[in-house]
């Protein structure tokens, strides 16, 4: 009996983050930081979308809100994919698939993202409490406002560790082969027991 089972999701995910997809987009720290900033813009667009959703009348059409959600999604999906490849799945893979350095980086990124979420939740609580004080006791919350707020919270919580990990990731050290192949101008090299210039 042959084993024709397909690899599990975790195995295929681990293989996917090891492939170099568009490496020019994340090869250097500066480029990874640009990608992380693009991901932060996608999350910020969601929060920008929350404000008009809360201030809109109940009968207003929510389509402009969903348009901004679509733009954010178009920015976020490729950014998440590329950053997961750039970080080699530090925040996406199961812990048993990571080495010790990756686990330590994941813990640092998650701890910092946890602090960021505390700030987001505190700001949201202050905004809601302030709005509750300024409006009458009977608040009629549009469904689109609640939906947009939940989506923004979910995406912020999901993307924060990845964005932080990508932002902090240093450039890899130069390869030993690259150092050996470089020569100092004017220096002599030994080739096959003879000195060559």
C-alpha positions in Angstrom: 0.0 0.0 0.0 1.5 3.3 -1.0 1.1 6.5 1.0 -0.5 9.0 -1.5 -1.6 11.5 1.2 -0.9 15.1 0.5 1.3 17.0 2.8 -0.5 18.7 5.7 -1.2 22.4 5.8 1.7 23.1 8.2 4.2 21.3 6.0 3.1 23.1 2.8 3.1 26.4 4.7 6.6 25.8 5.9 7.7 25.0 2.4 6.0 28.1 1.0 7.8 30.5 3.3 11.1 29.0 2.4 10.6 30.0 -1.3 12.1 33.2 -2.5 9.1 35.0 -4.1 10.1 38.4 -5.4 13.2 38.6 -3.3 14.0 42.1 -4.6 11.0 43.4 -2.5 12.5 42.3 0.8 16.1 41.5 0.3 17.4 44.4 2.4 16.3 45.9 5.7 15.2 49.1 4.1 12.9 47.2 1.6 11.4 45.1 4.4 10.7 48.3 6.4 9.0 49.8 3.3 6.8 46.6 3.0 6.1 46.8 6.8 5.1 50.5 6.4 2.8 49.5 3.5 1.2 46.9 5.8 0.8 49.6 8.5 -0.9 51.8 5.8 -3.4 49.0 5.1 -4.2 48.7 8.8 -4.5 52.5 9.1 -6.9 52.7 6.2 -9.2 50.3 8.2 -9.1 52.7 11.2 -9.7 55.7 8.9 -12.8 53.8 7.6 -14.1 53.2 11.2 -14.6 57.0 11.9 -17.1 57.8 9.1 -18.8 54.4 9.8 -19.6 55.6 13.3 -20.7 59.0 12.3 -22.9 58.0 9.4 -26.7 57.9 9.7 -28.3 54.5 9.9 -29.8 54.8 6.5 -26.6 55.7 4.7 -25.3 53.3 2.2 -22.2 51.5 3.5 -20.6 51.0 0.1 -17.9 53.7 0.5 -16.9 52.0 3.7 -16.6 48.7 2.0 -14.6 50.3 -0.9 -11.9 51.4 1.6 -12.0 47.9 3.1 -11.3 46.6 -0.4 -8.4 48.9 -1.0 -7.0 47.9 2.4 -7.4 44.2 1.5 -5.6 44.7 -1.8 -2.7 46.3 0.0 -2.6 43.8 2.9 -2.8 40.4 1.2 0.4 40.7 -0.9 2.2 42.5 1.9 1.4 39.7 4.4 2.5 37.1 1.9 5.8 38.8 1.1 6.6 39.6 4.8 5.9 36.0 5.8 8.5 34.9 3.2 10.9 37.6 4.2 10.7 36.6 7.9 10.7 32.9 7.0 7.4 32.4 8.8 8.5 33.6 12.2 5.0 34.7 13.1 3.1 32.3 10.9 4.6 28.8 11.4 4.1 26.5 14.4 6.8 26.9 17.1 8.2 23.4 16.5 9.0 24.4 12.9 11.2 27.3 14.1 14.8 27.4 15.4 15.7 29.0 18.7 16.6 32.3 17.2 13.2 32.5 15.4 11.3 31.5 18.5 13.1 34.3 20.4 12.3 36.8 17.7 8.7 35.6 17.6 8.4 36.2 21.4 9.9 39.7 21.1 7.6 40.7 18.3 4.5 39.2 20.0 5.3 41.0 23.3 5.7 44.3 21.5 2.5 43.7 19.4 0.7 43.0 22.7 1.7 46.4 24.0 0.6 48.0 20.7 -2.8 46.3 21.0 -3.1 47.6 24.6 -2.7 51.1 23.2 -5.2 50.5 20.4 -7.8 49.1 22.8 -7.3 51.9 25.4 -7.6 54.5 22.6 -10.8 52.8 21.3 -12.2 52.7 24.9 -11.5 56.4 25.4 -13.1 57.2 22.1 -16.2 55.2 22.8 -16.6 56.6 26.3 -16.2 60.1 25.0 -18.8 59.5 22.3 -21.1 58.0 25.0 -20.8 61.1 27.0 -21.5 63.5 24.1 -24.5 61.7 22.6 -27.9 60.9 24.2 -28.3 57.7 26.3 -29.9 55.8 23.5 -27.1 55.2 21.0 -28.2 53.7 17.7 -25.0 52.0 16.4 -25.1 51.2 12.7 -24.2 47.6 11.9 -21.5 48.8 9.4 -19.8 50.7 12.2 -19.6 47.6 14.5 -18.4 45.5 11.6 -15.7 47.9 10.5 -14.5 48.2 14.1 -14.3 44.5 14.5 -12.4 44.1 11.2 -10.0 46.8 12.1 -9.3 45.2 15.5 -8.8 41.8 14.0 -6.4 43.0 11.3 -4.4 45.1 13.7 -4.1 42.1 16.1 -3.2 39.8 13.2 -0.7 42.0 11.4 1.1 43.7 14.3 3.5 40.8 15.2 4.4 40.3 11.5 5.0 44.0 10.9 7.1 44.3 14.0 9.1 41.2 13.2 9.8 42.4 9.6 10.7 45.9 10.9 13.2 44.5 13.4 14.8 41.9 11.1 18.4 42.8 10.4 20.2 42.1 7.1 21.8 38.7 6.9 25.6 38.7 7.4 27.6 38.5 4.2 28.4 35.0 2.9 31.9 33.6 3.6 32.3 32.8 -0.1 31.7 36.5 -1.0 34.4 37.5 1.4 36.9 34.9 0.1 36.2 35.9 -3.6 37.0 39.6 -2.9 40.6 40.6 -3.2 42.4 43.7 -2.3 43.8 45.6 -5.3 47.5 45.1 -5.7 47.6 42.1 -3.3 49.2 38.9 -4.4 47.3 35.6 -4.3 48.7 32.1 -4.0 47.4 29.8 -6.8 48.6 26.3 -7.0 51.8 27.0 -5.0 52.7 30.0 -7.1 52.2 33.7 -6.4 49.8 35.4 -8.9 49.1 39.1 -9.2 
